[in-house]
């Protein structure tokens, strides 16, 4: 899989049959192949039955087994081939966002959402799945940032975007730094293409800011030894230390 939208097969899990049908129809028009499930049991069965599923879109408010518990079950069943997930909720709270990020959801979106918004999140999720299979581990991460602290900052970022919109506080360097810090906490590197997607700006602007980050000693880049066409990025030791100090300061300030 290349991460191209037309190649994505997505599992959609929601107990609202009308919403599920409308979302599958919209994503289908955008070239996404959809497998639908009305609850966690159907979702688990679909994943077992269909190895072509690349990513999942899961509603938090599922009956009996909620969406976050479903994510934990999916993660336990597919340790060797993780399934990146976009989480949906009708009631967004910081606690729910943190919980979603703790189970490694790629994105957290509040309803109502349209197919175009979800398709954009799925492209990032599909790219993340490719990255996880190909990225080499980061050598000896320096004082890894505690997962809960990083998850909280990521959740605050998403809540800020939800309240104020995605463009008002646009900061591609910070978006990419957080994504790199999140990858470093899992011992991964991030391809340039994925960082350009997560940055929220044009590819040209994102590449220019990556050059600025490299000049500042925050990141280092190398060719992927398994695919010479890809360039992998990771935080330098100085970059990890600075992100860590910032998060520790934020943690002390917020209590």
HULINLIN-V876051 format. One record per backbone hydrogen bond with DSSP energy under -1.0 kcal/mol. NH is the residue of the N-H (numbers start at 0). CO is the residue of the C=O. Records with the same first field share a line. If there is no record, write none. Layout:
NH=CO ; CO
This chain:
6=3
7=4
9=32
10=54
11=34
12=56
13=36
19=15
20=16
21=17
22=18
23=19
24=20
25=21
26=22
27=23
28=24
30=27
31=26
32=7
34=9
36=11
42=38
43=39
44=40
45=41
46=42
47=43
48=44
49=45
52=49
53=8
54=8
55=83
56=10
57=85
58=12
59=87
61=59
64=62
66=59
69=65
70=66
71=67
72=68
73=69
74=70
75=71
76=72
77=73
85=55
86=106
87=57
88=108
96=92
97=93
98=94
99=95
100=96
101=97
102=98
103=100
104=99
105=84
106=84
108=86
110=88
117=113
118=114
119=115
120=116
121=117
122=118
123=119
124=120
125=121
126=122
127=123
128=124
129=125
130=126
131=127
132=128
133=129
134=130
149=145
150=146
151=147
152=148
153=149
154=150
155=151
156=152
157=153
158=154
159=155
160=156
161=157
162=158
163=159
164=160
169=166
174=170
175=171
176=172
177=173
178=174
179=175
180=176
181=177
182=178
183=179
184=180
185=182
186=183
187=182
189=232
191=230
194=190
195=191
196=192
197=193
198=194
205=201
206=202
207=203
208=204
209=205
210=206
211=207
212=208
213=209
214=210
215=211
216=213
217=212
219=233
221=231
223=229
226=223
229=226
231=221
232=189
233=219
235=217
239=235
240=236
241=237
242=238
243=239
244=240
245=241
246=242
247=243
248=244
249=245
250=246
251=247
252=248
253=249
254=250
